[in-house]
Amino acid sequence: MVHVQHLDAEKFLQAYGVDLQVLYPWEGVVTPPFGAAWAILGPGRSTKSHKHQEGETFFIVRGHGEMSVGGETTPVGPGSVIFQQPFDEHTLTNTSADEDLMFLTVWWEDRELWPSQEDDKPPAPAPRRRVMVTAAPPTPNGDLHLGHLAGPYLSADVYARYLRLRGGESYYACGTDDHCMYVERMGQSLGMSGHEAADFFSAQIRDTLAAAGVAMDVFMNPRTSPYFKPLVLDFFHRLYRRGKLEERRAPAPYCEPCGRYLHEADVAGGCPHCGAAVTGNTCEDCGRINDCIDLKEPRCTACGTPAGSRPFTRLIFPLSHYAEELRRYHRSVTMNAHLRAFCERAIADGLPDVAISHVSSWGIPVPMAGGDGEAPSDPAYAEQTLYVWFEMAARYFAYAQHLSSGDGTEGSYESFWRSPEAEIVQFFGFDNSFYYAILLPALYLAYDRELRLPTAFVTNEFYRLDGEKFSTSRNHRILGRTMAEAVPRDVMRFFLAYSCPEREETNFTVADFEETVERELRRDLQAWLADLGRKVRDEFDATVPATGDWTDEQRYFYRRLERFVAEAAEAYAPATFSPQRAARLLCELVRSARRFGKGEDHWRGVPERSQERRTAVALELLAVKVLAILAAPIMPELAGRLWRDLGCSGSVERGTWEDVPAWVEAGQRIGELGRDVYIPGVRGRLDAVLAQGKDRLQAPGEGAGVINDSATGGSIPIRR
């Protein structure tokens, strides 16, 4: 019997952005070990960028386009045949304006085509590449609490330290977000000017970050930086002169009793996208932005009056024009699934155009004359300032210029933003996703398409305290400086990494903190190191033994150490960044080494096995070395102490990473390994400090306060 199928538009279905007619499996006829379909891609359209477990071949029948597979793009036309390996990201684009692109696709699963386990590892950072690591600037309207530290600030510090550990050239840059309206409003509530409030709380933030061991190379004050404002003005003039900004007259929320337009901190209502309560332009629940006028039941936050509306002319950035370019950019940038899904939904729903000027006296005034004399024509701009998120684009130029300037030389932001030898990795809370992943890249594209945009975005979710959101107004918070006063800095860093809200919201409780430190650090680590130190002193005169004969168990343990290193490298890489996983690997390494050591102690009483005994102790000492290296990004002080106690020279923090663990040198004398307490007890210490009331909201002169309750938002501080 002859079985025939014909191309039939009525059998088409939509998948991957194309019209498909499935040929195989052929229902009721045959189910071969492959699938096949006719596909038609309309003019100017692209397939969804995707990857899957099957190998796939495309046979181009009609039309012309471009095929991108694994980052390589090539033109295709009738007669072209393309093969794509499993898990290669690929997309096909019809470059014609008026002709369909027709092709046959055939796919099949073959596990032998899958990439090897080695190929699936995240790539190690290039050792010669300069990396600028940034964290979203904290707002200087209060000190930082644990929710802030557990977010981008500690994570970016951990990543920058990891890059240096691998011998890379990394720089951690940040600065305060002085022109956020919350700063001026906090100053008013405390009887201070906005600038006084910014200076006061910036000092608090610097101290807290230093107390947490967050080490930055640049901590920029936007008002004193010689680069920030000139770069913001240049950014504005360039976009305005090139027609990238539009003047529009539109209504905006207005409070009649207060006599002022409302935006950011001055207006609250319901999110137009998800309905959650929101203050200002950003919803912390869904991450989407609003224009304030579209808030549900907007009201003035100063007097509580329902907001009216009045029109005024302002400058708009037409973000919707950049949707396709953003799609292409997002395919190249590293980000987690939550952020990628957010970006795809936001673009699919239609990007909003964004006002970049507002009626306000706080911030940088809208420039009334461009470099060539062109300027906004409406005199109302005299009362407007640039939106703080428009400023943010040039802020990252300023960081780069600070980093590239020094020793009396004037550098350029282009050393990071144009050089193929440099890259930028950004850390921020998920509630800032729209700005960092969508608005800022679009602004950079409008400014200069030759810029090298950030290569990775690393986000975090909210960190809660006793199951509830951190809140200053309800005195429901623990300041970072308070915890640093109560417990050792490394202990605080360890627990914030261990409980980091990297993929979902996590929670801090004093009881969980105390139990985790006691279980993971004190009980196992202290006991193992004390026991190992005694072995080396009693059996080998405090010197590192050379390896001798091996048992199978010893060989397995060495392979286990190699796996710890490989898994830690994954945990520290941007694509799979997980401080939680890294911290827990340290704990598992200690437990594995302690179990191994206890088992190997039985060779001590068997003279014929002295060779194996030497190997066992050398392996335990190697485990201490591996622990010191892997712990350095999270617990730098403990890592340094272990390094010294092993008798190793230099610093553990730069260039010591080993993908294949190398022995502690035989004959090397150990120091005080295991003799002192590495992790002191913490039970009751944090509660004792909290009982002193140091975390209550205080006026200047007494201490620091916070009005920004976001656990991920903000401003910051320095290593240099």
Number of C-alpha atoms within 10 A of each C-alpha: 3 3 6 5 7 8 12 9 11 7 11 17 13 11 11 12 17 21 20 22 21 18 17 17 15 14 8 6 9 9 11 11 11 15 18 21 19 21 25 23 22 22 18 15 18 19 18 16 16 13 17 13 16 20 21 20 16 21 19 21 18 17 21 21 23 16 21 17 20 14 12 9 13 11 14 21 19 15 11 14 15 15 14 18 20 21 17 20 18 21 21 24 21 26 20 15 10 11 15 20 26 22 23 19 21 19 20 16 16 14 11 8 13 17 13 9 7 8 9 10 15 16 13 13 17 15 15 12 17 21 22 24 24 26 26 26 26 27 28 34 33 30 32 32 25 22 30 25 24 29 29 31 29 26 30 25 23 23 24 25 26 27 28 19 23 21 19 20 19 24 25 28 30 27 29 27 28 28 24 24 23 21 26 25 21 22 18 13 11 15 13 16 16 25 16 14 24 28 18 21 26 26 16 23 27 21 19 24 23 19 18 23 22 22 24 24 19 20 23 24 20 17 16 9 15 14 21 23 18 13 20 20 20 16 21 22 23 17 19 20 15 10 11 18 22 16 15 13 11 12 14 21 25 25 23 15 12 12 8 15 23 27 23 19 18 23 27 25 23 19 28 20 15 12 14 15 15 22 23 22 20 20 22 22 15 16 20 20 21 17 18 26 23 16 23 17 14 25 24 26 20 13 11 14 16 17 23 18 15 15 13 16 20 22 22 17 24 17 22 14 15 18 18 11 12 20 16 11 18 19 16 13 17 18 21 19 10 15 20 18 11 18 20 14 12 17 17 10 9 11 18 17 15 20 21 21 22 26 23 20 13 22 19 19 19 23 18 15 12 16 12 8 8 12 16 18 11 12 10 12 23 15 14 23 20 25 25 19 19 21 23 20 22 25 23 22 22 26 27 24 23 23 20 17 13 10 6 6 8 10 14 18 21 15 18 26 22 14 14 11 13 20 21 21 22 21 25 25 27 26 24 21 24 18 19 22 23 21 23 20 21 24 22 18 18 20 20 12 11 10 15 18 19 22 16 21 22 25 26 27 23 27 29 21 18 15 12 12 17 24 19 20 14 9 14 17 25 22 23 25 23 19 23 21 14 17 18 17 20 20 23 23 24 24 21 25 26 22 21 30 24 25 15 12 14 18 18 20 11 15 12 13 19 17 13 15 20 18 12 18 21 18 12 18 22 19 15 21 24 17 16 21 20 16 16 21 15 11 14 15 14 20 19 24 25 18 17 14 13 15 12 7 13 17 13 11 19 17 14 16 21 17 14 22 23 16 15 22 23 20 21 25 18 22 18 17 21 23 28 18 20 25 26 18 21 23 18 15 21 23 16 15 25 21 13 18 18 12 12 18 13 11 16 15 10 10 10 10 15 15 16 21 26 22 21 29 24 22 25 22 24 22 25 25 23 28 24 26 27 30 27 23 28 30 22 22 21 19 25 19 18 27 26 19 19 25 19 18 8 11 14 24 25 18 16 18 22 15 14 14 16 11 16 22 17 12 13 15 19 21 18 16 25 19 15 11 13 18 18 15 15 18 16 13 15 19 14 11 16 18 9 9 11 16 24 20 20 14 12 14 7 9 16 22 24 24 18 23 20 19 26 27 22 28 29 31 29 20 14 8
